Amino acid sequence: MKKLILTMAIAVMGFTAVFAQDSTRRAKRPMAKLTAEQRAEKATGVMEKKLNLTADQKQKVYAIELARAQKMDAFRNEDRDAMKGKMKDRKADLEKSKADLDKVLTDEQKTKLDAFRAEAKEKGGKMRKGMGRDRKDKAPVVSSPPAQG
């Protein structure tokens, strides 16, 4: 009888530990495979909403974003070794598209876009820290601390 009660108690504790897992975490959704046109349309839509673009500006921004998205597709489809070698070209293309956007936008819109980019950069940094990739500012773990005398 004691063995039965002990076995039941161990089973209850085991099931409690299993079901105590955090179920509030979001399930990972697979990223949708968007075409270059869809990504350019999405980026243009976000900028239109945030920056109040005119119809002419919207067309020009779409053309810039489409060209950038197509170049990024080309970079992604290349060999990994070739991609590492062309990182400078990729950054130069990104800077060129930013400069083209600056020519299209007004000063107020540029300010809003810079704020939006800074916010996105900060948000991305927080996400990377949350993933455990950025461990530079954490103290090292010491398995056996020195004895105090």
N, C-alpha and C positions, 0 to 999 in steps of 0.2 A: 504494500500500500504506500509506503514511504517512497519507494522508487517511482511509482506512478505519479505521485504528487510532485516529486522533484522533476521528473521528465516533463510534466505539464507546465511547471513553472519555467523551466528552461525554454520550452517551445514558445510560451507566451512572450518571454523576454526577447527571444529571437525574432518573432513576428513583429513585435513592437519596434525593434530596431530597423527592420526592413521597411516598414510603413512610415517610419519617421523621416524618410528622405524628403528633401525640399521639393514639393511639387509645384511651387509658385514660379519656378524658372520657365521661361518661354522655350518652347520647342524650336529648334533651328529650322527655319524655313529655307528651302533651297532658293538660291538667287535666280531670278528669271533671266534667261538669256535674251537680252535686248539687242536689236540690230543697231548699227551706228545711227540710223535715222531716228529710231525710237529714243536713243540716249540723247541725241541732239534736241529732239522735241521736248523731252522731259527737262533738260537743263534750261532750255529757252523758256519753258513754262514757269519754272521756278524763278528765273530772273525777271520775267515779265511781272509776276506777282509781287516779288520783293522790291523791284526797282521801278515799277510803273513805266515800262517801256512803251514808246510810241510804235505804230504799225511799221514804220520804216526801220526803226531800231530793231524791232523784233525780227524782221527779215534778215538784217545784217548779222545779228547775233546768232540766228539759226545757221546761217552760212558758215560763220566762224566755228561754231560748235560742231557742225557736221564735218567740217574739214578736220578738226581735232579728233573727233571720234573715229573717223576713218583711218587717220594716222595711227591711233592707239590700237585699232584692230590689226593693222599691218605689223606693229611692234609685237603684239601678242602672238601672232601666228608664226613669227620667226623662231628660229632655233634659240634655245636658252643661252648658249654661249655667245651668239651674235647679239642677243638682247643686252647682255652685260656690257659688251663693247660699244653699243650704241646708246648708252644711258645719257651721255652728254648731248647727243642729237635729240633725244626725247625731251630733255629739259629745255633745250633751245627752242623746240617746237612749242612747248608749253608757254614759255616766256613770250614767244611771238604771238600766240593766240591771246595772251593777256594784254599785250600791247595793242593788238587789233581791236579788242573789246574796249580798251581805254579810249581809242579814237572815236568809237561809236557813242559812248555814254557821255552824259553831262557830268559836271563836277559833283553834283549832289548824288547822282547815281553811282559814281565811282566811290564816293565815301561809303555809301550803303553797301556796295559790293565788297569793299575792303573789310568792313565790319563783319559782314557775313562770312568772308573767308577766314578771318581771325577766329570767329566763333566755331567754325567747322574744324579748324586746326586744333583748337583747344579741346573740342569734343573728341576728336580722333586721338589726341594724346591721352585723354582720360580712358578711352577704350583700350588703348595699348597697355596702359598701366594696369588696368583691370584684368588683362589677359596674362599678366605675369611676365611680360617680355622686358619691362623696364625695371630692373632690380638695382640700379645704380645707387639710389638714395636710401636703400634699406640697409640696416646694420647686418653684418654677417652673423650667421648662426654659429654659436660655439657649443659643441657637444659636451665638453666637460670644462666648466669655468674654473679658473684657478682658485685654489683654496686660500681663504683669507686667514691671516695669521695673527 
